Amino acid sequence: MAKFCNACGKELEQGIKFCGACGAPVAAQDAAGAEDVGAGAAADVAQAAGDGADAGSGAAADGGAAAGSGAATDGGAATDGGGSTGGGPAAGGSAAGGQQKVQEFFDKLKALAENAPDHTESMDPADINKNKSIACVAYIPCLFFIPLVSAKDSAFGRFHANQGLLMLLAIIAVEIARRIINVILRISFILYWLSPIISFLLFVAIVALIIVGIMNANNGKAKELPIFGKIRIIN
């Protein structure tokens, strides 16, 4: 490869130590060229290192952004999951509210039964003791007339026969009302689910009143049934 003098530009021959035209030393020129090459190489290496650092920073930034986005997405999903779980307590609270209302209804019914008018003091104790069992039969549906036949002279028997007849009429009225309510609720598909609940509550209320009447008769009490017991059909 041909070399040229750095001072005058003349082509240099191989192996000479001084330029034949200007006398400049060739060795000094070679050292300067090596330094230039080394400096250029060092600059190239530094530039490459800088580019690599920039690329690493960009990759790290992209990775951090991706990680942050993933974390945000996971957090959102977790939040959505929590929201869906939140429906359980709401449903549980609704069911508890329904049970509380039912309990309040029967508590009121019990209070009415305990505070119902009591005519026991106007009855003959001997009559009560003799006809308690017959009076209990009056509360079995359709058998209200048994005390009137078996103990027709008993005021205690007639009292409970009247209560048993009222209970039978109440059962018939409740059944008619239940059927009407069912027909009305069937028209509305949204409220149709209320039909079995209403039927169950009415059935339980009727059974509860029958039990109250039987217990009054068995305990020798001439107490009226709640709500309709004050009506007199049989005297």
Residue, then its C-alpha position, 0 to 999 in steps of 0.5 A: m500500500a503506497k504511503f505519502c508524506n504528511a508534510c509535502g504530499k510526495e509518495l514515499e518509498q518503502g523502507i526510508k526514514f526521511c522524505g526525499a523531497c522535504g526531509a520530514p521524518v517518516a517514523a514520526q508521521d507513522a506514529a501520528g497516523a497510528e494515534d489518529v487511527g486509535a483515537g478514531a477507533a476509541a471514538d467508534v467504540a464509545q459511540a457504539a457503547g452509547d447507542g447500546a446504553d440508549a437501546g437498553s434504556g428504551a427497552a427498560a422503559d418499554g418493559g416498565a410500561a408494559a409491566g405497569s399496564g399489565a399490573a393495571t389490567d390485573g388490578g382492574a380484573a381484581t376489582d371487577g371480581g370484587g364487584s361480582t362477589g359483592g352481590g352475595p352479601a346483597a342477596g343475603g341481606s334481602a333474604a334476611g329481611g324477608q325472614q325478619k318480616v315473616q318473624e314479625f308477622f307471627d310475633k304480632l299474631k302471637a301477641l293478638a292471641e295472648n291479648a284476645p278477650d277471655h270469657t273464661e270467668s263467665m263459664d261454669p268450671a264444672d262445664i269446662n272440665k267436663n267438655k274440654s276434649i269435645a271443645c278441642v274437636a270443634y277446631i278440626p275443619c268441618l267438625f265444629f258441630i260436634p260440641l253442639v251434638s255431644a254437649k248441647d247444653s254446654a256454654f263452653g262447648r257452644f263457645h268453641a263450636n262458634q270459634g270452630l265455625l269461624m275458623l272453617l269460614a276463615i279457611i274457605a275465605v283464605e282459599i278463595a283469596r289465595r286463588i284470586i291472588n294466584v290468578i292476578l299474579r300469573i298475569s304478571f310474570i315478574l310477580y308470579w314467584l310471590s304466589p307460593i310464598i303468599s300461599f305458604l304464609l296463609f297456610v301457616a297462619i291458618v294452622a297457627l290459629i287452629i293450634v291456638g284454638i285447640m290449646n285454649a280449649n284444652n287449657g279450659k280457656a274461653k278465649e276468642l281467636p285473633i282477628f275474627g273471634k269476636i263474631r258470634i254465629i252460635n250463641 
